[in-house]
Amino acid sequence: MRGPVIVEAIPPPPPPPPKKEAPPEKTKDQSKQKKASGLLLASYTTKAAAAEGWAEIKKQHTAVLGSLQPHYKPFKSGNETHYHLVAGPVASRNAAVTLCGKLKNNNQFCQPMTL
């Protein structure tokens, strides 16, 4: 004959976490806004230096840069933050390529870049 068997109630497993709702679908207009093109003109170690660089480059290339605005995009280089100077927005990547060609003909570094 065996001794008494002790039975413990096992608690039920926790309920699964609530499902997150899917983000709303992006419209074509939203996608275009996020993928606007710009012109990478230079990189600087400080945002202030990038702003000074913009003033000089804009003065030298007003005819090409027109009404484009400066964008200072931070990026990491080692442990330091540096800033890309990007002019934009530009209507399309093809327009950015064309404008960069004009700037390069005037000895200004330029590379199309997404804003």
N, CA, C and O atoms as CSV, one atom per row, in Angstrom:
chain,resi,resn,atom,element,x,y,z
A,1,MET,N,N,0.843,-1.164,0.000
A,1,MET,CA,C,0.000,0.000,0.000
A,1,MET,C,C,0.895,1.236,0.000
A,1,MET,O,O,1.881,1.316,0.733
A,2,ARG,N,N,0.536,2.155,-0.809
A,2,ARG,CA,C,1.288,3.394,-0.925
A,2,ARG,C,C,0.737,4.420,0.032
A,2,ARG,O,O,-0.397,4.341,0.502
A,3,GLY,N,N,1.629,5.428,0.310
A,3,GLY,CA,C,1.212,6.504,1.177
A,3,GLY,C,C,0.347,7.508,0.423
A,3,GLY,O,O,0.122,7.364,-0.779
A,4,PRO,N,N,-0.133,8.516,1.129
A,4,PRO,CA,C,-0.988,9.505,0.476
A,4,PRO,C,C,-0.206,10.286,-0.594
A,4,PRO,O,O,0.991,10.534,-0.451
A,5,VAL,N,N,-0.890,10.652,-1.633
A,5,VAL,CA,C,-0.319,11.450,-2.721
A,5,VAL,C,C,-0.756,12.888,-2.510
A,5,VAL,O,O,-1.940,13.178,-2.334
A,6,ILE,N,N,0.219,13.779,-2.533
A,6,ILE,CA,C,-0.101,15.195,-2.358
A,6,ILE,C,C,-0.188,15.823,-3.740
A,6,ILE,O,O,0.740,15.705,-4.540
A,7,VAL,N,N,-1.263,16.467,-4.011
A,7,VAL,CA,C,-1.475,17.112,-5.309
A,7,VAL,C,C,-1.576,18.609,-5.076
A,7,VAL,O,O,-2.363,19.072,-4.249
A,8,GLU,N,N,-0.760,19.368,-5.825
A,8,GLU,CA,C,-0.840,20.827,-5.734
A,8,GLU,C,C,-1.497,21.352,-6.993
A,8,GLU,O,O,-1.317,20.810,-8.083
A,9,ALA,N,N,-2.241,22.390,-6.827
A,9,ALA,CA,C,-2.835,23.035,-7.999
A,9,ALA,C,C,-1.739,23.830,-8.707
A,9,ALA,O,O,-1.012,24.601,-8.081
A,10,ILE,N,N,-1.635,23.637,-9.984
A,10,ILE,CA,C,-0.658,24.381,-10.778
A,10,ILE,C,C,-1.385,25.577,-11.375
A,10,ILE,O,O,-2.415,25.423,-12.031
A,11,PRO,N,N,-0.844,26.771,-11.145
A,11,PRO,CA,C,-1.535,27.940,-11.693
A,11,PRO,C,C,-1.479,27.918,-13.225
A,11,PRO,O,O,-0.510,27.436,-13.811
A,12,PRO,N,N,-2.510,28.435,-13.850
A,12,PRO,CA,C,-2.516,28.455,-15.316
A,12,PRO,C,C,-1.429,29.409,-15.828
A,12,PRO,O,O,-1.033,30.338,-15.123
A,13,PRO,N,N,-0.952,29.178,-17.046
A,13,PRO,CA,C,0.075,30.073,-17.591
A,13,PRO,C,C,-0.498,31.478,-17.770
A,13,PRO,O,O,-1.707,31.642,-17.938
A,14,PRO,N,N,0.370,32.489,-17.734
A,14,PRO,CA,C,-0.130,33.860,-17.905
A,14,PRO,C,C,-0.699,34.040,-19.313
A,14,PRO,O,O,-0.266,33.378,-20.257
A,15,PRO,N,N,-1.660,34.931,-19.442
A,15,PRO,CA,C,-2.242,35.148,-20.773
A,15,PRO,C,C,-1.195,35.768,-21.703
A,15,PRO,O,O,-0.288,36.460,-21.242
A,16,PRO,N,N,-1.320,35.520,-23.005
A,16,PRO,CA,C,-0.357,36.111,-23.939
A,16,PRO,C,C,-0.493,37.630,-23.939
A,16,PRO,O,O,-1.569,38.155,-23.653
A,17,PRO,N,N,0.589,38.337,-24.255
A,17,PRO,CA,C,0.503,39.804,-24.279
A,17,PRO,C,C,-0.476,40.251,-25.360
A,17,PRO,O,O,-0.647,39.570,-26.371
A,18,PRO,N,N,-1.112,41.392,-25.144
A,18,PRO,CA,C,-2.069,41.855,-26.149
A,18,PRO,C,C,-1.353,42.135,-27.467
A,18,PRO,O,O,-0.205,42.578,-27.492
A,19,LYS,N,N,-2.056,41.867,-28.550
A,19,LYS,CA,C,-1.476,42.108,-29.872
A,19,LYS,C,C,-1.470,43.597,-30.158
A,19,LYS,O,O,-2.434,44.310,-29.878
A,20,LYS,N,N,-0.358,44.048,-30.723
A,20,LYS,CA,C,-0.265,45.453,-31.108
A,20,LYS,C,C,-0.948,45.624,-32.454
A,20,LYS,O,O,-0.863,44.773,-33.339
A,21,GLU,N,N,-1.618,46.739,-32.573
A,21,GLU,CA,C,-2.253,47.015,-33.851
A,21,GLU,C,C,-1.185,47.358,-34.872
A,21,GLU,O,O,-0.177,47.990,-34.556
A,22,ALA,N,N,-1.422,46.931,-36.092
A,22,ALA,CA,C,-0.482,47.249,-37.170
A,22,ALA,C,C,-0.511,48.748,-37.418
A,22,ALA,O,O,-1.568,49.373,-37.340
A,23,PRO,N,N,0.662,49.336,-37.720
A,23,PRO,CA,C,0.669,50.773,-38.013
A,23,PRO,C,C,-0.133,51.048,-39.277
A,23,PRO,O,O,-0.242,50.183,-40.146
A,24,PRO,N,N,-0.692,52.242,-39.380
A,24,PRO,CA,C,-1.475,52.545,-40.574
A,24,PRO,C,C,-0.594,52.477,-41.813
A,24,PRO,O,O,0.596,52.788,-41.774
A,25,GLU,N,N,-1.212,52.062,-42.910
A,25,GLU,CA,C,-0.455,51.976,-44.158
A,25,GLU,C,C,-0.049,53.363,-44.613
A,25,GLU,O,O,-0.781,54.338,-44.445
A,26,LYS,N,N,1.136,53.425,-45.193
A,26,LYS,CA,C,1.630,54.705,-45.684
A,26,LYS,C,C,1.063,54.957,-47.074
A,26,LYS,O,O,0.968,54.055,-47.907
A,27,THR,N,N,0.701,56.183,-47.289
A,27,THR,CA,C,0.245,56.554,-48.620
A,27,THR,C,C,1.453,56.901,-49.466
A,27,THR,O,O,2.562,57.042,-48.952
A,28,LYS,N,N,1.235,57.036,-50.752
A,28,LYS,CA,C,2.339,57.408,-51.641
A,28,LYS,C,C,2.935,58.745,-51.222
A,28,LYS,O,O,4.152,58.925,-51.275
A,29,ASP,N,N,2.086,59.690,-50.804
A,29,ASP,CA,C,2.582,61.005,-50.412
A,29,ASP,C,C,3.507,60.904,-49.205
A,29,ASP,O,O,4.542,61.569,-49.166
A,30,GLN,N,N,3.149,60.082,-48.219
A,30,GLN,CA,C,3.989,59.929,-47.038
A,30,GLN,C,C,5.318,59.283,-47.405
A,30,GLN,O,O,6.362,59.674,-46.882
A,31,SER,N,N,5.291,58.299,-48.299
A,31,SER,CA,C,6.525,57.639,-48.706
A,31,SER,C,C,7.447,58.615,-49.406
A,31,SER,O,O,8.657,58.602,-49.177
A,32,LYS,N,N,6.895,59.452,-50.251
A,32,LYS,CA,C,7.715,60.424,-50.968
A,32,LYS,C,C,8.330,61.416,-49.991
A,32,LYS,O,O,9.485,61.811,-50.152
A,33,GLN,N,N,7.571,61.821,-48.983
A,33,GLN,CA,C,8.098,62.777,-48.019
A,33,GLN,C,C,9.281,62.181,-47.273
A,33,GLN,O,O,10.266,62.874,-47.017
A,34,LYS,N,N,9.195,60.919,-46.925
A,34,LYS,CA,C,10.270,60.296,-46.165
A,34,LYS,C,C,11.491,60.048,-47.031
A,34,LYS,O,O,12.601,59.931,-46.511
A,35,LYS,N,N,11.311,59.967,-48.334
A,35,LYS,CA,C,12.421,59.638,-49.209
A,35,LYS,C,C,12.826,60.824,-50.070
A,35,LYS,O,O,13.287,60.637,-51.195
A,36,ALA,N,N,12.664,62.020,-49.570
A,36,ALA,CA,C,13.055,63.211,-50.322
A,36,ALA,C,C,14.559,63.180,-50.553
A,36,ALA,O,O,15.327,62.724,-49.706
A,37,SER,N,N,14.956,63.671,-51.704
A,37,SER,CA,C,16.378,63.705,-52.045
A,37,SER,C,C,17.011,65.014,-51.615
A,37,SER,O,O,16.342,66.038,-51.474
A,38,GLY,N,N,18.302,64.953,-51.414
A,38,GLY,CA,C,19.073,66.135,-51.073
A,38,GLY,C,C,20.466,66.017,-51.658
A,38,GLY,O,O,20.802,65.025,-52.306
A,39,LEU,N,N,21.273,67.040,-51.421
A,39,LEU,CA,C,22.638,67.096,-51.929
A,39,LEU,C,C,23.609,67.103,-50.753
A,39,LEU,O,O,23.664,68.078,-50.004
A,40,LEU,N,N,24.366,66.037,-50.586
A,40,LEU,CA,C,25.401,66.004,-49.553
A,40,LEU,C,C,26.550,66.864,-50.046
A,40,LEU,O,O,27.178,66.553,-51.058
A,41,LEU,N,N,26.825,67.952,-49.327
A,41,LEU,CA,C,27.831,68.921,-49.765
A,41,LEU,C,C,29.136,68.836,-48.987
A,41,LEU,O,O,30.196,69.140,-49.534
A,42,ALA,N,N,29.082,68.430,-47.725
A,42,ALA,CA,C,30.288,68.388,-46.896
A,42,ALA,C,C,29.954,67.732,-45.563
A,42,ALA,O,O,28.787,67.497,-45.250
A,43,SER,N,N,30.988,67.441,-44.784
A,43,SER,CA,C,30.838,66.921,-43.424
A,43,SER,C,C,31.674,67.774,-42.483
A,43,SER,O,O,32.753,68.245,-42.842
A,44,TYR,N,N,31.156,67.968,-41.265
A,44,TYR,CA,C,31.807,68.841,-40.285
A,44,TYR,C,C,31.805,68.179,-38.919
A,44,TYR,O,O,31.013,67.275,-38.649
A,45,THR,N,N,32.706,68.644,-38.060
A,45,THR,CA,C,32.795,68.071,-36.715
A,45,THR,C,C,31.800,68.691,-35.747
A,45,THR,O,O,31.532,68.118,-34.691
A,46,THR,N,N,31.244,69.858,-36.088
A,46,THR,CA,C,30.226,70.479,-35.232
A,46,THR,C,C,29.096,71.018,-36.101
A,46,THR,O,O,29.279,71.294,-37.287
A,47,LYS,N,N,27.935,71.161,-35.490
A,47,LYS,CA,C,26.795,71.723,-36.207
A,47,LYS,C,C,27.057,73.190,-36.549
A,47,LYS,O,O,26.650,73.661,-37.612
A,48,ALA,N,N,27.731,73.912,-35.657
A,48,ALA,CA,C,28.053,75.322,-35.911
A,48,ALA,C,C,28.965,75.452,-37.127
A,48,ALA,O,O,28.777,76.344,-37.955
A,49,ALA,N,N,29.947,74.568,-37.235
A,49,ALA,CA,C,30.844,74.599,-38.395
A,49,ALA,C,C,30.078,74.268,-39.669
A,49,ALA,O,O,30.356,74.833,-40.727
A,50,ALA,N,N,29.112,73.353,-39.573
A,50,ALA,CA,C,28.291,73.012,-40.737
A,50,ALA,C,C,27.458,74.214,-41.177
A,50,ALA,O,O,27.292,74.449,-42.374
A,51,ALA,N,N,26.936,74.972,-40.217
A,51,ALA,CA,C,26.155,76.171,-40.547
A,51,ALA,C,C,27.037,77.216,-41.230
A,51,ALA,O,O,26.606,77.870,-42.180
A,52,GLU,N,N,28.255,77.371,-40.754
A,52,GLU,CA,C,29.194,78.297,-41.400
A,52,GLU,C,C,29.537,77.808,-42.807
A,52,GLU,O,O,29.629,78.598,-43.746
A,53,GLY,N,N,29.723,76.509,-42.933
A,53,GLY,CA,C,30.012,75.926,-44.238
A,53,GLY,C,C,28.882,76.165,-45.217
A,53,GLY,O,O,29.118,76.469,-46.387
A,54,TRP,N,N,27.633,76.025,-44.734
A,54,TRP,CA,C,26.472,76.279,-45.585
A,54,TRP,C,C,26.482,77.719,-46.090
A,54,TRP,O,O,26.261,77.961,-47.277
A,55,ALA,N,N,26.733,78.657,-45.215
A,55,ALA,CA,C,26.735,80.071,-45.614
A,55,ALA,C,C,27.751,80.306,-46.732
A,55,ALA,O,O,27.463,81.018,-47.695
A,56,GLU,N,N,28.927,79.717,-46.608
A,56,GLU,CA,C,29.984,79.901,-47.615
A,56,GLU,C,C,29.625,79.207,-48.933
A,56,GLU,O,O,29.758,79.797,-50.005
A,57,ILE,N,N,29.171,77.960,-48.848
A,57,ILE,CA,C,28.823,77.209,-50.062
A,57,ILE,C,C,27.640,77.860,-50.767
A,57,ILE,O,O,27.632,77.970,-51.993
A,58,LYS,N,N,26.646,78.288,-50.003
A,58,LYS,CA,C,25.467,78.944,-50.583
A,58,LYS,C,C,25.884,80.219,-51.308
A,58,LYS,O,O,25.378,80.512,-52.391
A,59,LYS,N,N,26.808,80.979,-50.715
A,59,LYS,CA,C,27.275,82.225,-51.326
A,59,LYS,C,C,28.000,81.937,-52.645
A,59,LYS,O,O,27.829,82.666,-53.623
A,60,GLN,N,N,28.801,80.885,-52.669
A,60,GLN,CA,C,29.578,80.548,-53.862
A,60,GLN,C,C,28.737,79.916,-54.972
A,60,GLN,O,O,29.090,80.015,-56.147
A,61,HIS,N,N,27.629,79.269,-54.608
A,61,HIS,CA,C,26.855,78.498,-55.590
A,61,HIS,C,C,25.362,78.836,-55.541
A,61,HIS,O,O,24.516,77.953,-55.672
A,62,THR,N,N,25.050,80.111,-55.351
A,62,THR,CA,C,23.653,80.544,-55.238
A,62,THR,C,C,22.836,80.139,-56.454
A,62,THR,O,O,21.687,79.722,-56.311
A,63,ALA,N,N,23.404,80.251,-57.639
A,63,ALA,CA,C,22.665,79.947,-58.866
A,63,ALA,C,C,22.210,78.488,-58.907
A,63,ALA,O,O,21.135,78.194,-59.429
A,64,VAL,N,N,23.003,77.584,-58.372
A,64,VAL,CA,C,22.658,76.163,-58.401
A,64,VAL,C,C,21.792,75.787,-57.200
A,64,VAL,O,O,20.831,75.031,-57.344
A,65,LEU,N,N,22.122,76.302,-56.026
A,65,LEU,CA,C,21.417,75.899,-54.806
A,65,LEU,C,C,20.069,76.584,-54.642
A,65,LEU,O,O,19.197,76.074,-53.939
A,66,GLY,N,N,19.887,77.744,-55.291
A,66,GLY,CA,C,18.594,78.421,-55.284
A,66,GLY,C,C,17.971,78.522,-53.914
A,66,GLY,O,O,18.567,79.074,-52.989
A,67,SER,N,N,16.759,77.985,-53.781
A,67,SER,CA,C,16.005,78.101,-52.524
A,67,SER,C,C,16.148,76.865,-51.630
A,67,SER,O,O,15.385,76.705,-50.677
A,68,LEU,N,N,17.111,75.997,-51.924
A,68,LEU,CA,C,17.299,74.812,-51.080
A,68,LEU,C,C,17.695,75.235,-49.671
A,68,LEU,O,O,18.342,76.264,-49.474
A,69,GLN,N,N,17.303,74.439,-48.714
A,69,GLN,CA,C,17.568,74.726,-47.303
A,69,GLN,C,C,18.624,73.763,-46.762
A,69,GLN,O,O,18.748,72.642,-47.255
A,70,PRO,N,N,19.387,74.192,-45.752
A,70,PRO,CA,C,20.383,73.289,-45.165
A,70,PRO,C,C,19.740,72.307,-44.186
A,70,PRO,O,O,18.806,72.648,-43.461
A,71,HIS,N,N,20.252,71.111,-44.185
A,71,HIS,CA,C,19.860,70.080,-43.219
A,71,HIS,C,C,21.156,69.557,-42.620
A,71,HIS,O,O,22.090,69.217,-43.347
A,72,TYR,N,N,21.213,69.493,-41.308
A,72,TYR,CA,C,22.418,69.048,-40.608
A,72,TYR,C,C,22.128,67.670,-40.031
A,72,TYR,O,O,21.463,67.546,-39.003
A,73,LYS,N,N,22.633,66.634,-40.700
A,73,LYS,CA,C,22.327,65.255,-40.323
A,73,LYS,C,C,23.475,64.665,-39.505
A,73,LYS,O,O,24.569,64.456,-40.029
A,74,PRO,N,N,23.225,64.397,-38.221
A,74,PRO,CA,C,24.291,63.841,-37.383
A,74,PRO,C,C,24.632,62.402,-37.782
A,74,PRO,O,O,23.758,61.644,-38.203
A,75,PHE,N,N,25.893,62.041,-37.647
A,75,PHE,CA,C,26.332,60.668,-37.855
A,75,PHE,C,C,27.523,60.409,-36.940
A,75,PHE,O,O,28.224,61.336,-36.534
A,76,LYS,N,N,27.736,59.156,-36.629
A,76,LYS,CA,C,28.836,58.778,-35.731
A,76,LYS,C,C,30.077,58.443,-36.546
A,76,LYS,O,O,30.004,57.757,-37.566
A,77,SER,N,N,31.207,58.935,-36.081
A,77,SER,CA,C,32.514,58.584,-36.626
A,77,SER,C,C,33.359,58.202,-35.416
A,77,SER,O,O,33.840,59.062,-34.678
A,78,GLY,N,N,33.531,56.906,-35.229
A,78,GLY,CA,C,34.157,56.441,-33.989
A,78,GLY,C,C,33.219,56.755,-32.841
A,78,GLY,O,O,32.048,56.376,-32.875
A,79,ASN,N,N,33.717,57.441,-31.827
A,79,ASN,CA,C,32.880,57.823,-30.686
A,79,ASN,C,C,32.366,59.249,-30.791
A,79,ASN,O,O,31.708,59.742,-29.875
A,80,GLU,N,N,32.660,59.912,-31.895
A,80,GLU,CA,C,32.294,61.321,-32.038
A,80,GLU,C,C,31.112,61.500,-32.982
A,80,GLU,O,O,30.918,60.721,-33.915
A,81,THR,N,N,30.332,62.534,-32.722
A,81,THR,CA,C,29.240,62.901,-33.613
A,81,THR,C,C,29.733,63.972,-34.573
A,81,THR,O,O,30.312,64.977,-34.160
A,82,HIS,N,N,29.499,63.746,-35.846
A,82,HIS,CA,C,29.819,64.708,-36.894
A,82,HIS,C,C,28.518,65.044,-37.608
A,82,HIS,O,O,27.477,64.450,-37.325
A,83,TYR,N,N,28.576,65.997,-38.535
A,83,TYR,CA,C,27.364,66.445,-39.216
A,83,TYR,C,C,27.566,66.495,-40.720
A,83,TYR,O,O,28.519,67.098,-41.214
A,84,HIS,N,N,26.646,65.844,-41.450
A,84,HIS,CA,C,26.595,65.995,-42.895
A,84,HIS,C,C,25.809,67.265,-43.188
A,84,HIS,O,O,24.759,67.503,-42.592
A,85,LEU,N,N,26.312,68.068,-44.095
A,85,LEU,CA,C,25.581,69.230,-44.590
A,85,LEU,C,C,24.873,68.781,-45.859
A,85,LEU,O,O,25.512,68.470,-46.864
A,86,VAL,N,N,23.539,68.751,-45.803
A,86,VAL,CA,C,22.736,68.297,-46.931
A,86,VAL,C,C,21.790,69.425,-47.321
A,86,VAL,O,O,21.063,69.949,-46.478
A,87,ALA,N,N,21.799,69.799,-48.604
A,87,ALA,CA,C,20.886,70.828,-49.108
A,87,ALA,C,C,19.669,70.134,-49.703
A,87,ALA,O,O,19.796,69.116,-50.383
A,88,GLY,N,N,18.489,70.691,-49.443
A,88,GLY,CA,C,17.294,70.059,-49.998
A,88,GLY,C,C,16.044,70.740,-49.510
A,88,GLY,O,O,16.130,71.799,-48.887
A,89,PRO,N,N,14.904,70.185,-49.762
A,89,PRO,CA,C,14.728,68.980,-50.561
A,89,PRO,C,C,14.822,69.279,-52.055
A,89,PRO,O,O,14.595,70.403,-52.505
A,90,VAL,N,N,15.162,68.242,-52.800
A,90,VAL,CA,C,15.244,68.304,-54.253
A,90,VAL,C,C,14.087,67.474,-54.792
A,90,VAL,O,O,13.697,66.481,-54.179
A,91,ALA,N,N,13.538,67.874,-55.930
A,91,ALA,CA,C,12.332,67.244,-56.479
A,91,ALA,C,C,12.465,65.736,-56.678
A,91,ALA,O,O,11.497,65.007,-56.461
A,92,SER,N,N,13.629,65.255,-57.083
A,92,SER,CA,C,13.805,63.824,-57.341
A,92,SER,C,C,15.287,63.472,-57.272
A,92,SER,O,O,16.151,64.348,-57.220
A,93,ARG,N,N,15.554,62.192,-57.273
A,93,ARG,CA,C,16.953,61.752,-57.284
A,93,ARG,C,C,17.628,62.198,-58.581
A,93,ARG,O,O,18.793,62.593,-58.567
A,94,ASN,N,N,16.908,62.140,-59.696
A,94,ASN,CA,C,17.486,62.584,-60.968
A,94,ASN,C,C,17.852,64.063,-60.910
A,94,ASN,O,O,18.895,64.467,-61.423
A,95,ALA,N,N,17.000,64.867,-60.287
A,95,ALA,CA,C,17.301,66.299,-60.143
A,95,ALA,C,C,18.537,66.486,-59.268
A,95,ALA,O,O,19.357,67.365,-59.530
A,96,ALA,N,N,18.673,65.656,-58.224
A,96,ALA,CA,C,19.848,65.741,-57.351
A,96,ALA,C,C,21.118,65.405,-58.131
A,96,ALA,O,O,22.147,66.056,-57.953
A,97,VAL,N,N,21.047,64.396,-58.989
A,97,VAL,CA,C,22.205,64.014,-59.806
A,97,VAL,C,C,22.591,65.162,-60.732
A,97,VAL,O,O,23.773,65.470,-60.888
A,98,THR,N,N,21.592,65.795,-61.345
A,98,THR,CA,C,21.849,66.922,-62.251
A,98,THR,C,C,22.491,68.088,-61.510
A,98,THR,O,O,23.483,68.652,-61.971
A,99,LEU,N,N,21.921,68.449,-60.354
A,99,LEU,CA,C,22.479,69.565,-59.579
A,99,LEU,C,C,23.893,69.250,-59.098
A,99,LEU,O,O,24.761,70.123,-59.107
A,100,CYS,N,N,24.125,68.014,-58.680
A,100,CYS,CA,C,25.473,67.634,-58.242
A,100,CYS,C,C,26.464,67.762,-59.398
A,100,CYS,O,O,27.606,68.176,-59.197
A,101,GLY,N,N,26.034,67.412,-60.592
A,101,GLY,CA,C,26.912,67.565,-61.748
A,101,GLY,C,C,27.332,69.012,-61.942
A,101,GLY,O,O,28.494,69.295,-62.233
A,102,LYS,N,N,26.378,69.932,-61.777
A,102,LYS,CA,C,26.688,71.361,-61.919
A,102,LYS,C,C,27.648,71.825,-60.828
A,102,LYS,O,O,28.579,72.584,-61.096
A,103,LEU,N,N,27.421,71.370,-59.602
A,103,LEU,CA,C,28.304,71.769,-58.501
A,103,LEU,C,C,29.713,71.201,-58.684
A,103,LEU,O,O,30.704,71.887,-58.434
A,104,LYS,N,N,29.791,69.950,-59.120
A,104,LYS,CA,C,31.103,69.330,-59.335
A,104,LYS,C,C,31.877,70.063,-60.426
A,104,LYS,O,O,33.099,70.186,-60.349
A,105,ASN,N,N,31.161,70.553,-61.448
A,105,ASN,CA,C,31.820,71.327,-62.508
A,105,ASN,C,C,32.421,72.617,-61.959
A,105,ASN,O,O,33.321,73.198,-62.565
A,106,ASN,N,N,31.917,73.057,-60.810
A,106,ASN,CA,C,32.439,74.263,-60.147
A,106,ASN,C,C,33.296,73.902,-58.934
A,106,ASN,O,O,33.451,74.702,-58.011
A,107,ASN,N,N,33.849,72.689,-58.950
A,107,ASN,CA,C,34.771,72.217,-57.901
A,107,ASN,C,C,34.155,72.135,-56.507
A,107,ASN,O,O,34.850,72.336,-55.511
A,108,GLN,N,N,32.860,71.841,-56.427
A,108,GLN,CA,C,32.196,71.641,-55.137
A,108,GLN,C,C,31.839,70.163,-55.012
A,108,GLN,O,O,31.160,69.613,-55.879
A,109,PHE,N,N,32.293,69.517,-53.936
A,109,PHE,CA,C,31.890,68.135,-53.683
A,109,PHE,C,C,30.372,68.071,-53.601
A,109,PHE,O,O,29.741,68.962,-53.032
A,110,CYS,N,N,29.786,67.028,-54.165
A,110,CYS,CA,C,28.334,66.835,-54.080
A,110,CYS,C,C,28.018,65.373,-54.345
A,110,CYS,O,O,28.585,64.743,-55.237
A,111,GLN,N,N,27.095,64.853,-53.542
A,111,GLN,CA,C,26.639,63.482,-53.721
A,111,GLN,C,C,25.154,63.442,-53.397
A,111,GLN,O,O,24.753,63.921,-52.336
A,112,PRO,N,N,24.312,62.878,-54.286
A,112,PRO,CA,C,22.891,62.749,-53.957
A,112,PRO,C,C,22.723,61.917,-52.686
A,112,PRO,O,O,23.439,60.940,-52.465
A,113,MET,N,N,21.760,62.326,-51.858
A,113,MET,CA,C,21.549,61.646,-50.577
A,113,MET,C,C,20.083,61.777,-50.190
A,113,MET,O,O,19.446,62.785,-50.495
A,114,THR,N,N,19.553,60.774,-49.528
A,114,THR,CA,C,18.191,60.837,-49.020
A,114,THR,C,C,18.160,61.723,-47.783
A,114,THR,O,O,19.009,61.604,-46.899
A,115,LEU,N,N,17.170,62.616,-47.729
A,115,LEU,CA,C,17.029,63.487,-46.549
A,115,LEU,C,C,16.481,62.699,-45.385
A,115,LEU,O,O,16.290,63.251,-44.301
